[in-house]
Amino acid sequence: MMENLWNTMEYYSTRSELIQEQTELVFEKMRMDRFFSMFLDKFGLKMDSDKTNTPVWDLYKKKLKEYTELNTKIKTLEYRISNYV
């Protein structure tokens, strides 16, 4: 999913399109923030840092990777918007 987003970002020709994409990604980040809050509320006590090979940890790591990629894309868009010529 994120790979496709990276490829499409290069094709935006106007600043308003970049801003629109940033807005959508920030909304997605807010959804993921809510996911992490609910996930940790439900499974936080079951997550043993010594045993990270459980299904709960696998899901957490997968979502954290998505979150990191999303955050990187938002920062890149912020940079491109601020330096738009």
N, CA, C and O atoms as a MOPAC input file, in Angstrom:
PM7 MOZYME 1SCF
protein

 N      0.82300 1    -1.19500 1     0.00000 1
 C      0.00000 1     0.00000 1     0.00000 1
 C      0.86600 1     1.25600 1     0.00000 1
 O      0.68200 1     2.13700 1    -0.84000 1
 N      1.80700 1     1.34200 1     0.93700 1
 C      2.63800 1     2.53200 1     1.04400 1
 C      3.51800 1     2.69500 1    -0.18900 1
 O      3.81000 1     3.81900 1    -0.59700 1
 N      3.94300 1     1.58900 1    -0.78200 1
 C      4.77800 1     1.66900 1    -1.95800 1
 C      4.04900 1     2.40400 1    -3.08200 1
 O      4.64500 1     3.23100 1    -3.77200 1
 N      2.76800 1     2.10700 1    -3.26700 1
 C      1.98400 1     2.79100 1    -4.28400 1
 C      1.84600 1     4.27700 1    -3.98000 1
 O      1.87500 1     5.10800 1    -4.88800 1
 N      1.69600 1     4.60800 1    -2.70500 1
 C      1.58000 1     6.00700 1    -2.32800 1
 C      2.85900 1     6.76400 1    -2.62500 1
 O      2.81100 1     7.91300 1    -3.06500 1
 N      3.99500 1     6.14000 1    -2.39300 1
 C      5.26900 1     6.79900 1    -2.69300 1
 C      5.37700 1     7.08300 1    -4.18000 1
 O      5.84000 1     8.15200 1    -4.57500 1
 N      4.96000 1     6.15200 1    -4.99600 1
 C      5.05300 1     6.33600 1    -6.43800 1
 C      4.12300 1     7.43000 1    -6.93300 1
 O      4.49100 1     8.17800 1    -7.83800 1
 N      2.94300 1     7.54300 1    -6.37200 1
 C      1.99300 1     8.54600 1    -6.84800 1
 C      2.35400 1     9.94600 1    -6.38800 1
 O      1.96400 1    10.92300 1    -7.02700 1
 N      3.09400 1    10.06200 1    -5.28900 1
 C      3.41800 1    11.36700 1    -4.76000 1
 C      4.22200 1    12.18900 1    -5.76000 1
 O      4.09900 1    13.41400 1    -5.78800 1
 N      5.02300 1    11.55400 1    -6.56000 1
 C      5.86800 1    12.26200 1    -7.51400 1
 C      5.06400 1    12.91400 1    -8.63700 1
 O      5.58400 1    13.79100 1    -9.32800 1
 N      3.85200 1    12.52000 1    -8.82800 1
 C      3.07700 1    12.99600 1    -9.95700 1
 C      2.16200 1    14.17200 1    -9.63500 1
 O      1.46200 1    14.66600 1   -10.52000 1
 N      2.15500 1    14.62300 1    -8.40200 1
 C      1.33400 1    15.77700 1    -8.06600 1
 C      1.97300 1    17.01700 1    -8.67000 1
 O      3.16600 1    17.26700 1    -8.49300 1
 N      1.17700 1    17.77900 1    -9.37200 1
 C      1.74800 1    18.93000 1   -10.05800 1
 C      1.44400 1    20.25100 1    -9.36100 1
 O      2.09800 1    21.25600 1    -9.63900 1
 N      0.47800 1    20.26600 1    -8.47600 1
 C      0.15400 1    21.52700 1    -7.82200 1
 C      0.30500 1    21.40400 1    -6.31100 1
 O      0.25200 1    20.31600 1    -5.73700 1
 N      0.49100 1    22.54200 1    -5.70600 1
 C      0.62800 1    22.58600 1    -4.25300 1
 C     -0.65800 1    22.11700 1    -3.56800 1
 O     -0.61300 1    21.44100 1    -2.54000 1
 N     -1.79000 1    22.47800 1    -4.14300 1
 C     -3.06200 1    22.07300 1    -3.54100 1
 C     -3.23700 1    20.55500 1    -3.55900 1
 O     -3.83300 1    19.99600 1    -2.63800 1
 N     -2.73300 1    19.89000 1    -4.57700 1
 C     -2.79200 1    18.42500 1    -4.61500 1
 C     -1.90300 1    17.81600 1    -3.53100 1
 O     -2.26300 1    16.81800 1    -2.90700 1
 N     -0.75000 1    18.42200 1    -3.31900 1
 C      0.12800 1    17.95200 1    -2.24900 1
 C     -0.53100 1    18.12800 1    -0.88800 1
 O     -0.46200 1    17.24400 1    -0.03400 1
 N     -1.16500 1    19.26600 1    -0.69600 1
 C     -1.85000 1    19.54300 1     0.56600 1
 C     -3.01000 1    18.58000 1     0.77400 1
 O     -3.23700 1    18.10700 1     1.88800 1
 N     -3.73700 1    18.29100 1    -0.28400 1
 C     -4.85000 1    17.33700 1    -0.19200 1
 C     -4.34400 1    15.95200 1     0.21300 1
 O     -4.93900 1    15.29300 1     1.06600 1
 N     -3.26000 1    15.52000 1    -0.39600 1
 C     -2.68000 1    14.22400 1    -0.05900 1
 C     -2.20600 1    14.22200 1     1.39700 1
 O     -2.40100 1    13.23900 1     2.11200 1
 N     -1.59500 1    15.30200 1     1.82600 1
 C     -1.14000 1    15.40200 1     3.20800 1
 C     -2.32100 1    15.31500 1     4.18500 1
 O     -2.23800 1    14.64700 1     5.21500 1
 N     -3.39200 1    15.98300 1     3.85500 1
 C     -4.58500 1    15.96000 1     4.70300 1
 C     -5.12500 1    14.54000 1     4.84800 1
 O     -5.48100 1    14.11300 1     5.94600 1
 N     -5.18200 1    13.82500 1     3.75300 1
 C     -5.66400 1    12.44400 1     3.78800 1
 C     -4.74400 1    11.55600 1     4.62500 1
 O     -5.21100 1    10.69200 1     5.36800 1
 N     -3.44400 1    11.77300 1     4.50000 1
 C     -2.50100 1    10.96200 1     5.26600 1
 C     -2.54700 1    11.28900 1     6.75800 1
 O     -2.40700 1    10.39800 1     7.59600 1
 N     -2.74200 1    12.54900 1     7.08400 1
 C     -2.86100 1    12.92700 1     8.49300 1
 C     -4.11000 1    12.28300 1     9.08900 1
 O     -4.08700 1    11.82900 1    10.23300 1
 N     -5.18800 1    12.24300 1     8.32900 1
 C     -6.40300 1    11.57200 1     8.78900 1
 C     -6.13000 1    10.08000 1     9.03200 1
 O     -6.57300 1     9.51600 1    10.03200 1
 N     -5.40300 1     9.45900 1     8.11600 1
 C     -5.05400 1     8.04400 1     8.27900 1
 C     -4.16500 1     7.84900 1     9.51200 1
 O     -4.30500 1     6.85800 1    10.22800 1
 N     -3.26200 1     8.78300 1     9.75500 1
 C     -2.40900 1     8.69400 1    10.93800 1
 C     -3.24500 1     8.78300 1    12.22100 1
 O     -2.97100 1     8.08800 1    13.19900 1
 N     -4.25800 1     9.63900 1    12.20600 1
 C     -5.14000 1     9.74900 1    13.37000 1
 C     -5.88000 1     8.44200 1    13.61000 1
 O     -6.07300 1     8.04200 1    14.75800 1
 N     -6.29700 1     7.77400 1    12.54000 1
 C     -6.95700 1     6.46900 1    12.68300 1
 C     -6.00400 1     5.44100 1    13.28200 1
 O     -6.39800 1     4.62500 1    14.11600 1
 N     -4.75000 1     5.48900 1    12.84900 1
 C     -3.77500 1     4.54800 1    13.38200 1
 C     -3.44100 1     4.86700 1    14.83800 1
 O     -3.21200 1     3.95300 1    15.63000 1
 N     -3.41100 1     6.14500 1    15.20000 1
 C     -3.21600 1     6.52300 1    16.60300 1
 C     -4.31700 1     5.93300 1    17.46900 1
 O     -4.05900 1     5.41500 1    18.55600 1
 N     -5.53400 1     6.01800 1    16.98200 1
 C     -6.67400 1     5.46000 1    17.71500 1
 C     -6.54100 1     3.93800 1    17.81700 1
 O     -6.83800 1     3.35500 1    18.85900 1
 N     -6.09500 1     3.29900 1    16.73500 1
 C     -5.87600 1     1.85300 1    16.76200 1
 C     -4.87000 1     1.48500 1    17.84100 1
 O     -5.11200 1     0.57400 1    18.63300 1
 N     -3.74100 1     2.18900 1    17.87800 1
 C     -2.71600 1     1.87000 1    18.87800 1
 C     -3.22600 1     2.07900 1    20.29200 1
 O     -2.91600 1     1.28700 1    21.18200 1
 N     -3.99400 1     3.12000 1    20.51000 1
 C     -4.55000 1     3.35400 1    21.84600 1
 C     -5.44800 1     2.19900 1    22.27000 1
 O     -5.32300 1     1.68100 1    23.38000 1
 N     -6.35100 1     1.79900 1    21.38400 1
 C     -7.26100 1     0.69600 1    21.70800 1
 C     -6.50300 1    -0.62500 1    21.82800 1
 O     -6.79300 1    -1.43300 1    22.71000 1
 N     -5.54200 1    -0.84200 1    20.94900 1
 C     -4.75800 1    -2.07800 1    20.95800 1
 C     -3.99600 1    -2.21500 1    22.26900 1
 O     -4.01100 1    -3.27500 1    22.89400 1
 N     -3.32500 1    -1.13300 1    22.68600 1
 C     -2.54900 1    -1.19800 1    23.92400 1
 C     -3.44200 1    -1.28300 1    25.15300 1
 O     -3.07300 1    -1.91100 1    26.14500 1
 N     -4.61500 1    -0.65400 1    25.09600 1
 C     -5.56200 1    -0.79700 1    26.20300 1
 C     -5.98400 1    -2.25200 1    26.36200 1
 O     -6.11200 1    -2.75400 1    27.47900 1
 N     -6.19800 1    -2.91900 1    25.24300 1
 C     -6.69300 1    -4.29100 1    25.28500 1
 C     -5.58500 1    -5.31300 1    25.53000 1
 O     -5.76700 1    -6.25600 1    26.30000 1
 N     -4.42900 1    -5.12700 1    24.87200 1
 C     -3.38600 1    -6.15200 1    24.91400 1
 C     -2.11400 1    -5.72700 1    25.63200 1
 O     -1.17900 1    -6.52100 1    25.73700 1
 N     -2.05400 1    -4.51100 1    26.12100 1
 C     -0.82800 1    -3.99700 1    26.72700 1
 C     -0.27500 1    -4.86600 1    27.84000 1
 O      0.93500 1    -5.07700 1    27.92300 1
 N     -1.15100 1    -5.37100 1    28.69400 1
 C     -0.68900 1    -6.19900 1    29.80500 1
 C     -0.27400 1    -7.59500 1    29.35800 1
 O      0.46800 1    -8.27800 1    30.06300 1
 N     -0.74800 1    -8.02000 1    28.19200 1
 C     -0.41600 1    -9.35200 1    27.68000 1
 C      0.88500 1    -9.34800 1    26.88000 1
 O      1.39400 1   -10.40800 1    26.51800 1
 N      1.42200 1    -8.16300 1    26.60400 1
 C      2.62200 1    -8.05600 1    25.78000 1
 C      3.86000 1    -8.12000 1    26.67300 1
 O      4.20300 1    -7.15600 1    27.35800 1
 N      4.51200 1    -9.26300 1    26.64900 1
 C      5.72800 1    -9.46800 1    27.42200 1
 C      6.92300 1    -9.11400 1    26.54600 1
 O      7.09700 1    -9.69500 1    25.47500 1
 N      7.73400 1    -8.18200 1    26.98200 1
 C      8.86200 1    -7.73700 1    26.15900 1
 C      9.94500 1    -8.81100 1    26.00700 1
 O     10.82700 1    -8.69100 1    25.15600 1
 N      9.87800 1    -9.83500 1    26.81600 1
 C     10.83600 1   -10.94400 1    26.68100 1
 C     10.37300 1   -11.98100 1    25.66300 1
 O     11.18100 1   -12.75400 1    25.14800 1
 N      9.07900 1   -11.99800 1    25.37400 1
 C      8.51700 1   -12.96700 1    24.41600 1
 C      7.82100 1   -12.19600 1    23.30200 1
 O      6.61300 1   -11.96400 1    23.35000 1
 N      8.59900 1   -11.80400 1    22.30500 1
 C      8.04500 1   -10.97200 1    21.23400 1
 C      7.67600 1   -11.77100 1    19.98700 1
 O      7.46100 1   -11.18600 1    18.92600 1
 N      7.60200 1   -13.07000 1    20.09300 1
 C      7.23800 1   -13.89900 1    18.93200 1
 C      5.80600 1   -14.40800 1    19.02800 1
 O      5.51600 1   -15.53100 1    18.61600 1
 N      4.91200 1   -13.59100 1    19.56700 1
 C      3.51000 1   -13.96200 1    19.70100 1
 C      2.68500 1   -13.27500 1    18.61800 1
 O      3.15300 1   -12.30300 1    18.02500 1
 N      1.47800 1   -13.74700 1    18.34600 1
 C      0.62000 1   -13.09300 1    17.35500 1
 C      0.31100 1   -11.63500 1    17.70200 1
 O      0.18900 1   -10.79900 1    16.80700 1
 N      0.18400 1   -11.33000 1    18.98700 1
 C     -0.08800 1    -9.95600 1    19.40200 1
 C      1.08500 1    -9.06200 1    19.02800 1
 O      0.89300 1    -7.97600 1    18.48200 1
 N      2.29100 1    -9.51500 1    19.32100 1
 C      3.47400 1    -8.74300 1    18.96700 1
 C      3.62700 1    -8.63500 1    17.45200 1
 O      4.02800 1    -7.58600 1    16.94900 1
 N      3.31700 1    -9.70000 1    16.71900 1
 C      3.42300 1    -9.65700 1    15.25800 1
 C      2.51600 1    -8.57800 1    14.67100 1
 O      2.92300 1    -7.82900 1    13.78400 1
 N      1.29300 1    -8.50800 1    15.17100 1
 C      0.36900 1    -7.47800 1    14.69200 1
 C      0.86600 1    -6.08800 1    15.06300 1
 O      0.79700 1    -5.16000 1    14.25700 1
 N      1.36300 1    -5.95000 1    16.27800 1
 C      1.88000 1    -4.66200 1    16.72800 1
 C      3.04300 1    -4.20100 1    15.83800 1
 O      3.09100 1    -3.04400 1    15.42000 1
 N      3.96600 1    -5.10600 1    15.55700 1
 C      5.12100 1    -4.76400 1    14.71400 1
 C      4.69400 1    -4.39600 1    13.29900 1
 O      5.24000 1    -3.46800 1    12.70200 1
 N      3.71500 1    -5.12700 1    12.76300 1
 C      3.22400 1    -4.85100 1    11.41400 1
 C      2.60100 1    -3.45700 1    11.35500 1
 O      2.89500 1    -2.68100 1    10.44600 1
 N      1.75000 1    -3.14400 1    12.31700 1
 C      1.09200 1    -1.83400 1    12.34100 1
 C      2.09000 1    -0.71500 1    12.61400 1
 O      1.95100 1     0.38500 1    12.07800 1
 N      3.08900 1    -0.98600 1    13.43900 1
 C      4.09900 1     0.02000 1    13.72700 1
 C      4.91800 1     0.34200 1    12.48000 1
 O      5.28800 1     1.49400 1    12.25500 1
 N      5.19600 1    -0.67200 1    11.67500 1
 C      5.91200 1    -0.44300 1    10.41800 1
 C      5.07100 1     0.43200 1     9.48300 1
 O      5.59200 1     1.36700 1     8.87600 1
 N      3.78400 1     0.13600 1     9.36700 1
 C      2.88900 1     0.94700 1     8.54600 1
 C      2.84700 1     2.39000 1     9.05500 1
 O      2.87100 1     3.33900 1     8.27100 1
 N      2.78300 1     2.53500 1    10.36600 1
 C      2.72500 1     3.85700 1    10.99300 1
 C      3.99700 1     4.65100 1    10.69600 1
 O      3.93900 1     5.84500 1    10.40200 1
 N      5.13300 1     3.98300 1    10.77700 1
 C      6.40900 1     4.64300 1    10.50800 1
 C      6.48700 1     5.10700 1     9.05900 1
 O      6.92800 1     6.22400 1     8.78600 1
 N      6.06400 1     4.26200 1     8.13600 1
 C      6.06700 1     4.62900 1     6.71700 1
 C      5.11600 1     5.79500 1     6.45200 1
 O      5.43700 1     6.70300 1     5.68500 1
 N      3.97300 1     5.76500 1     7.07300 1
 C      2.99600 1     6.83300 1     6.92000 1
 C      3.55600 1     8.15000 1     7.44800 1
 O      3.41800 1     9.19200 1     6.80600 1
 N      4.17300 1     8.10200 1     8.59200 1
 C      4.75100 1     9.29900 1     9.18500 1
 C      5.86600 1     9.86500 1     8.30000 1
 O      5.97900 1    11.08100 1     8.14700 1
 N      6.67400 1     8.99900 1     7.72700 1
 C      7.73200 1     9.43500 1     6.81300 1
 C      7.14100 1    10.12800 1     5.59700 1
 O      7.64900 1    11.15700 1     5.15100 1
 N      6.08600 1     9.57300 1     5.07400 1
 C      5.44200 1    10.17500 1     3.90500 1
 C      4.85800 1    11.54800 1     4.24900 1
 O      4.95800 1    12.47700 1     3.44700 1
 N      4.26100 1    11.68300 1     5.41200 1
 C      3.71100 1    12.97100 1     5.83800 1
 C      4.82400 1    13.99700 1     5.95000 1
 O      4.67200 1    15.13000 1     5.49100 1
 N      5.93200 1    13.61800 1     6.54900 1
 C      7.07000 1    14.54000 1     6.68800 1
 C      7.62800 1    14.93600 1     5.32600 1
 O      8.00200 1    16.09100 1     5.11700 1
 N      7.68500 1    13.99100 1     4.40900 1
 C      8.16500 1    14.28600 1     3.06000 1
 C      7.23700 1    15.26200 1     2.36300 1
 O      7.69400 1    16.19700 1     1.70600 1
 N      5.93800 1    15.05000 1     2.50400 1
 C      4.97800 1    15.97500 1     1.91000 1
 C      5.08800 1    17.36400 1     2.53400 1
 O      5.00700 1    18.36700 1     1.82500 1
 N      5.27100 1    17.43300 1     3.84600 1
 C      5.45000 1    18.72600 1     4.49900 1
 C      6.65500 1    19.46100 1     3.91700 1
 O      6.59800 1    20.66600 1     3.66900 1
 N      7.72200 1    18.73800 1     3.70600 1
 C      8.92900 1    19.32600 1     3.11700 1
 C      8.64700 1    19.82500 1     1.69400 1
 O      8.99700 1    20.95000 1     1.33700 1
 N      8.01800 1    18.97900 1     0.90200 1
 C      7.74400 1    19.35000 1    -0.49200 1
 C      6.79500 1    20.54800 1    -0.57300 1
 O      6.95100 1    21.40600 1    -1.44200 1
 N      5.81200 1    20.60700 1     0.33000 1
 C      4.87300 1    21.72500 1     0.33900 1
 C      5.59500 1    23.00100 1     0.73000 1
 O      5.38000 1    24.04700 1     0.11600 1
 N      6.44100 1    22.93100 1     1.73400 1
 C      7.13200 1    24.13700 1     2.19700 1
 C      8.15300 1    24.64200 1     1.18700 1
 O      8.48300 1    25.82800 1     1.17700 1
 N      8.65200 1    23.75500 1     0.34400 1
 C      9.64200 1    24.14600 1    -0.66300 1
 C      9.07800 1    24.14800 1    -2.08000 1
 O      9.82100 1    24.10300 1    -3.06000 1
 N      7.77500 1    24.20000 1    -2.16600 1
 C      7.13600 1    24.16300 1    -3.49000 1
 C      7.48300 1    25.41700 1    -4.27000 1
 O      7.40300 1    26.53200 1    -3.75400 1
 N      7.86200 1    25.22000 1    -5.50200 1
 C      8.23500 1    26.36300 1    -6.35100 1
 C      7.11400 1    26.69200 1    -7.30400 1
 O      7.23300 1    27.62300 1    -8.10100 1

